[in-house]
């Protein structure tokens, strides 16, 4: 078994056993989703998954994805299951393209058996692709014997899904947009996530799942349409730079109100860019607005609580851990029929064992 370690910048994440004469290796990794407080929305390079703006998130301690990758020297194709069912369509295409990238880097032709178990409601705007590709990057890199540190794993995870670059790290993490100029290799190397220090914060994110079904427009398609057609995209991207600087400073001084105010305006601004796209992309539902109203009411009642939303109707509410039960109660009443979950800051992606042959 490889030693169990957490991804730390600049350090090896594991003692990797490369595929040897006794057959290729397997590896199992766990990763958690993250929720962006300064959002990633829009790619300047779709192939390399390079974003227009830098972003910052909190990795959660709930909804883990566990992924096992085992190399199969005799197989003619990859076999991928998601929650026990064979992966199909776009999901299968993205995972196989990711494995091709890992094979190319490892110089190995072996196909893989991938088994991924995801506990987040898939496709509900809860960033299942972040935990999914972070776990796949860590497991596949180990199984194929890639020599990676946490920064390299973050870059690799980014190629699967942009937000996955941040789930390599625990707590708060910022993903650098990177340099827009230079060669493709330089651009690739310049865009990765790293941990962000946060002093004296004991935060919780209360997650109101008002609709756990798959969304009508994927975040990938929606962000492309926003960049291509929304007149609000450029101003939002410009203000996002200030939001990131303000967010870093607020985290450094442990100022939850400032963190929350910036997170809420950044997220609502992102949704405004989509509403102005042609045709509009609208992820907010009447239930989302009811939950947003309950967050305003909490603040009027003196409870620091701030909302953020991703590519779906669900609402995540940032608050002090000590207020989480009260916030969850208010949000539960507003999200009638929906489920409410309380998350704290979680660990980065890590190997949890060797998957056997
Ligand atoms: C709204 O990382 O899922 O959650 O790179 O196309 O896979 P791809 O997109 P993805 O987008 C996440 C967008 C977001 C905001 C965020 O997490 O920063």
Boltz pocket constraint, residues with backbone or C-beta under 6 A from the ligand:
constraints:
  - pocket:
      binder: B
      contacts: [[A, 34], [A, 35], [A, 36], [A, 38], [A, 39], [A, 40], [A, 41], [A, 49], [A, 55], [A, 125], [A, 127], [A, 129], [A, 130], [A, 158], [A, 160], [A, 161], [A, 162], [A, 163], [A, 164], [A, 219], [A, 220], [A, 309], [A, 310], [A, 311]]
      max_distance: 6.0
